[in-house]
Amino acid sequence: MVSYGRITATASYLPPKVVTNDDLAKVMETSDEWIASRTGIRQRHIAENENTSDLCIHVANILLQKARKQSSDLDFIIIATMTPDYQTPSVACMVQGAIQATNAYGFDISVACSGFVYALSLANKLIQTGAKCGLVIGGEVLSKMLDWQDRSTAVLFGDGAAGVVLEASDQPMIVKEKLYSNGSLGQALTSGLVETTDYQKTVHPLQMEGRAIFDFATRTVVQSVKELLADEAQSVDYFLLHQANARILDIFAKKLQVPREKFLQNIQHYGNTSAATIPLLLDEAVGDGTIILGGKQKIILTGFGGGLTWGNLLLQV
């Protein structure tokens, strides 16, 4: 009998340090009004003595507690991140070792802000082929990749991690899905380019063509959601989009002709946390009762970002 992946618990972890827009205005030429009016962001969490693996380990431990699982129950750990501690070992292997998940294999996937959507799709297929239980976590410490003199990027991003427990079920959770990539447009968002010349290494910070990414999201990504949903948009209970810019959410709602309140938003609190934005949003919605696991609500998860990559999952949770 074929099994399907079903989310049975959600969790998140944020570094304790909060940096407001007013804090940034003290060290660069910007203001709360300038940032908030253009992006919707008011503050973000910044890691001080923690790396990506530390954030993900916190999430993993909370998930196990919530799901009442032992680490030995896990078959796999997938971490979506564009800011790993190392190129090797992977963050997933560091998490697996820290929580002593002796029966689990682990690996990272790097598709930037589409990471959690890609990872959840992949995890569902692992369960369809025999796995019983696993963790899917999106985690980022983007602050270590930023040029803090570049206000066009530094004001946008924050650090955090969140994820889910996925368990085998006889009821499918993913109703429809479609993932995409277009590498020919990849230079619109880059991070961590390593150039080596005469034994000298240069690592480049995150760089983004803001207008190109905004247009990509509000044209190409919107169209992909329309194609996935066809005539079903009105039946979706909530849209959980990657939190890149509040204005993008406004445009999605207008183009899909869906009430804006169906588009959940927390970018004002956390900024853009890349692969962590969607699971952070999901954990908040489950925590406050907006989304009820097992309640048969229809939600759509939409990620988009570096690669360029994008993808949509229509779930019945």
C-alpha positions as CSV (number, residue, x, y, z in Angstrom):
1,M,0.0,0.0,0.0
2,V,1.3,3.4,-1.0
3,S,1.8,5.9,1.9
4,Y,1.8,9.7,1.7
5,G,3.5,12.3,3.7
6,R,1.4,14.3,6.2
7,I,2.5,17.1,8.5
8,T,1.9,16.2,12.1
9,A,3.9,18.9,13.9
10,T,5.4,22.3,13.2
11,A,8.1,24.3,15.1
12,S,10.3,27.4,14.8
13,Y,13.3,29.1,16.4
14,L,14.5,32.6,16.1
15,P,17.7,34.1,17.5
16,P,17.0,36.4,20.5
17,K,18.5,39.6,19.1
18,V,16.0,41.8,17.4
19,V,17.2,44.6,15.1
20,T,14.6,47.2,14.2
21,N,14.6,49.6,11.2
22,D,15.4,52.4,13.6
23,D,18.5,50.4,14.7
24,L,19.6,50.1,11.1
25,A,19.1,53.9,10.6
26,K,21.8,54.4,13.2
27,V,24.4,52.7,11.1
28,M,23.3,53.3,7.5
29,E,21.4,55.9,5.5
30,T,17.9,54.7,5.8
31,S,14.8,55.1,8.0
32,D,11.9,53.0,9.3
33,E,9.5,54.8,6.9
34,W,11.7,54.2,3.9
35,I,12.1,50.4,4.7
36,A,8.5,49.8,5.8
37,S,6.8,51.6,3.0
38,R,8.7,49.7,0.4
39,T,8.8,46.2,1.9
40,G,6.5,46.0,4.9
41,I,9.5,45.0,7.1
42,R,9.7,46.6,10.6
43,Q,12.3,44.4,12.3
44,R,14.3,41.2,11.9
45,H,16.1,38.7,14.1
46,I,19.9,38.5,13.8
47,A,22.1,35.6,15.0
48,E,25.1,36.6,17.2
49,N,26.7,33.4,18.4
50,E,24.7,30.8,16.5
51,N,25.1,29.4,13.0
52,T,22.6,27.8,10.7
53,S,23.0,24.3,12.3
54,D,22.4,25.7,15.8
55,L,19.0,27.2,14.7
56,C,18.0,24.0,12.9
57,I,19.0,21.8,15.9
58,H,16.7,23.9,18.1
59,V,13.9,23.3,15.7
60,A,14.5,19.6,15.4
61,N,14.4,19.2,19.2
62,I,11.1,21.1,19.4
63,L,9.6,19.1,16.6
64,L,10.5,15.8,18.3
65,Q,8.9,17.0,21.5
66,K,5.8,18.2,19.9
67,A,5.3,15.0,17.8
68,R,6.2,12.8,20.8
69,K,8.9,11.1,18.7
70,Q,12.3,9.8,19.6
71,S,15.2,10.8,17.3
72,S,15.6,7.1,16.5
73,D,12.1,7.2,14.9
74,L,13.4,9.4,12.1
75,D,14.2,8.0,8.7
76,F,15.5,11.2,7.1
77,I,16.3,14.9,7.8
78,I,16.2,17.4,5.0
79,I,17.5,20.9,5.5
80,A,16.7,23.7,3.0
81,T,19.3,26.4,3.3
82,M,21.5,28.7,1.2
83,T,23.6,29.6,4.3
84,P,25.2,26.3,5.5
85,D,27.8,26.3,8.2
86,Y,30.2,24.5,5.9
87,Q,30.2,23.2,2.3
88,T,30.7,19.9,4.1
89,P,29.4,18.5,6.4
90,S,25.9,19.4,5.5
91,V,23.6,21.1,8.1
92,A,21.4,18.0,8.0
93,C,24.3,15.8,9.0
94,M,25.2,18.2,11.8
95,V,21.5,18.1,13.0
96,Q,21.4,14.3,12.7
97,G,24.5,14.0,14.9
98,A,23.4,16.5,17.4
99,I,20.0,14.9,18.1
100,Q,21.5,11.4,17.7
101,A,19.1,10.3,15.0
102,T,21.0,7.1,14.4
103,N,18.6,5.6,11.9
104,A,18.2,8.7,9.7
105,Y,20.1,9.9,6.6
106,G,20.3,13.6,6.0
107,F,21.1,16.0,3.3
108,D,20.7,19.7,2.4
109,I,19.1,21.2,-0.6
110,S,20.1,24.7,-1.9
111,V,17.4,26.5,-3.8
112,A,17.3,29.6,-1.8
113,C,13.8,31.0,-1.0
114,S,12.1,28.0,-2.8
115,G,13.9,25.6,-0.5
116,F,11.1,24.5,1.8
117,V,8.7,23.9,-1.0
118,Y,11.2,21.8,-2.9
119,A,12.2,19.9,0.3
120,L,8.6,19.1,1.3
121,S,7.9,17.8,-2.2
122,L,11.0,15.6,-2.1
123,A,10.2,14.4,1.5
124,N,6.7,13.4,0.4
125,K,8.2,11.2,-2.3
126,L,10.6,9.6,0.2
127,I,7.6,8.5,2.2
128,Q,5.8,7.3,-0.9
129,T,8.9,5.0,-1.5
130,G,9.0,3.5,2.0
131,A,10.2,6.1,4.6
132,K,7.9,6.5,7.6
133,C,8.9,9.7,9.4
134,G,11.3,12.6,8.8
135,L,12.1,16.2,9.5
136,V,11.9,19.0,6.9
137,I,13.5,22.2,8.1
138,G,14.2,25.6,6.4
139,G,17.0,27.4,8.2
140,E,19.1,30.5,7.4
141,V,21.7,32.8,8.9
142,L,21.6,35.3,6.1
143,S,23.2,38.0,8.2
144,K,26.6,36.4,7.7
145,M,26.2,36.7,3.9
146,L,25.2,40.4,3.8
147,D,27.2,43.5,2.9
148,W,26.0,45.7,5.8
149,Q,27.1,48.8,3.8
150,D,24.6,47.9,1.0
151,R,21.2,49.1,2.1
152,S,19.5,47.7,-0.9
153,T,20.0,44.2,0.5
154,A,21.0,44.6,4.2
155,V,17.6,45.9,5.3
156,L,15.7,43.0,3.7
157,F,16.9,39.9,5.4
158,G,16.8,38.2,8.8
159,D,17.8,34.9,10.4
160,G,15.6,32.1,11.6
161,A,14.6,28.4,11.2
162,A,11.3,26.5,11.1
163,G,10.1,23.1,10.0
164,V,7.7,20.2,10.2
165,V,7.5,16.5,11.1
166,L,6.3,14.5,8.1
167,E,4.8,11.1,8.8
168,A,3.4,8.3,6.6
169,S,-0.4,8.4,6.1
170,D,-2.9,6.6,3.9
171,Q,-4.4,10.0,3.1
172,P,-2.5,12.2,0.6
173,M,-1.7,15.8,1.7
174,I,-0.2,17.2,-1.5
175,V,-3.1,17.6,-3.9
176,K,-1.2,19.3,-6.7
177,E,2.4,20.4,-7.2
178,K,4.7,22.0,-9.8
179,L,8.3,23.0,-9.4
180,Y,10.3,25.2,-11.8
181,S,13.8,26.6,-12.4
182,N,15.3,29.0,-14.9
183,G,19.1,29.1,-14.6
184,S,19.4,31.6,-17.4
185,L,18.2,34.3,-15.0
186,G,20.3,33.1,-12.1
187,Q,22.5,36.2,-11.9
188,A,19.5,38.2,-10.6
189,L,20.2,36.8,-7.1
190,T,23.6,35.5,-6.1
191,S,25.3,34.8,-2.8
192,G,28.7,33.3,-1.8
193,L,30.5,33.5,-5.2
194,V,34.0,32.3,-4.5
195,E,36.7,33.7,-6.9
196,T,40.2,32.3,-6.7
197,T,43.1,34.2,-8.4
198,D,46.8,33.4,-7.7
199,Y,45.9,31.5,-4.5
200,Q,43.9,34.4,-3.2
201,K,40.2,33.7,-2.4
202,T,37.4,36.3,-2.5
203,V,33.9,35.4,-1.2
204,H,31.2,37.8,-2.5
205,P,28.2,38.8,-0.3
206,L,24.6,38.4,-1.3
207,Q,23.7,40.5,-4.4
208,M,20.2,41.0,-5.8
209,E,18.6,42.8,-8.7
210,G,15.5,43.9,-6.7
211,R,13.4,45.1,-9.6
212,A,14.1,41.9,-11.6
213,I,13.1,39.7,-8.7
214,F,10.0,41.7,-8.0
215,D,8.9,41.5,-11.6
216,F,9.7,37.8,-11.7
217,A,7.5,37.2,-8.6
218,T,4.5,39.3,-9.7
219,R,4.5,38.0,-13.3
220,T,6.0,34.5,-13.7
221,V,5.3,33.2,-10.2
222,V,1.7,34.5,-10.2
223,Q,1.1,32.9,-13.5
224,S,2.4,29.6,-12.2
225,V,-0.1,29.7,-9.3
226,K,-2.9,30.5,-11.7
227,E,-2.0,27.5,-13.8
228,L,-1.8,25.2,-10.8
229,L,-5.1,26.2,-9.3
230,A,-7.1,26.7,-12.6
231,D,-10.6,27.6,-11.2
232,E,-9.8,26.5,-7.7
233,A,-8.4,29.8,-6.3
234,Q,-11.5,30.7,-4.4
235,S,-11.6,27.4,-2.6
236,V,-8.1,27.8,-1.1
237,D,-8.4,28.7,2.6
238,Y,-4.9,30.3,2.9
239,F,-2.0,31.3,0.8
240,L,1.5,30.9,2.4
241,L,3.8,32.7,0.1
242,H,7.5,33.3,0.6
243,Q,7.8,36.5,2.6
244,A,9.9,38.7,0.3
245,N,7.9,41.9,0.2
246,A,4.4,42.8,1.5
247,R,3.6,44.5,-1.8
248,I,4.1,41.2,-3.7
249,L,1.4,39.7,-1.5
250,D,-0.9,42.6,-2.4
251,I,-0.3,42.1,-6.1
252,F,-0.9,38.3,-5.8
253,A,-4.2,38.8,-4.1
254,K,-5.3,41.3,-6.8
255,K,-4.2,39.2,-9.7
256,L,-5.7,36.0,-8.3
257,Q,-8.9,37.9,-7.3
258,V,-8.7,36.4,-3.8
259,P,-9.3,38.4,-0.5
260,R,-6.0,39.8,0.8
261,E,-6.6,38.4,4.3
262,K,-6.2,34.9,2.8
263,F,-2.5,35.8,2.2
264,L,-0.9,35.3,5.6
265,Q,1.9,37.7,6.4
266,N,4.7,38.0,9.0
267,I,7.4,39.8,7.1
268,Q,7.0,42.8,9.3
269,H,8.5,40.8,12.2
270,Y,11.2,38.7,10.6
271,G,12.1,40.2,7.2
272,N,13.1,37.8,4.4
273,T,14.5,34.6,6.0
274,S,14.7,32.8,2.6
275,A,14.0,29.0,3.1
276,A,12.6,29.7,6.6
277,T,9.8,32.1,5.6
278,I,7.1,29.6,4.7
279,P,7.6,27.2,7.6
280,L,7.8,30.2,10.0
281,L,4.5,31.3,8.6
282,L,3.0,27.9,8.8
283,D,4.1,27.4,12.4
284,E,2.6,30.7,13.5
285,A,-0.7,29.9,11.7
286,V,-0.8,26.5,13.4
287,G,0.1,28.0,16.8
288,D,-2.7,30.6,16.7
289,G,-5.3,28.2,15.4
290,T,-5.6,29.8,11.9
291,I,-4.5,26.5,10.4
292,I,-5.6,23.3,12.0
293,L,-3.6,20.2,11.3
294,G,-6.1,17.5,10.4
295,G,-8.7,20.1,9.7
296,K,-8.8,19.4,5.9
297,Q,-8.1,23.0,5.1
298,K,-6.7,23.8,1.6
299,I,-3.5,25.8,1.7
300,I,-1.0,26.7,-1.0
301,L,2.7,27.0,-0.4
302,T,4.6,29.2,-2.9
303,G,8.3,29.7,-2.9
304,F,10.4,31.8,-5.3
305,G,14.0,33.1,-5.4
306,G,17.6,32.3,-6.3
307,G,18.3,30.0,-9.2
308,L,16.0,31.3,-10.3
309,T,13.6,28.8,-8.8
310,W,10.0,28.7,-7.9
311,G,7.3,26.2,-7.0
312,N,3.8,25.6,-5.7
313,L,2.3,23.0,-3.5
314,L,-1.5,22.7,-3.0
315,L,-2.0,20.9,0.3
316,Q,-5.0,19.6,2.2
317,V,-3.8,19.6,5.7
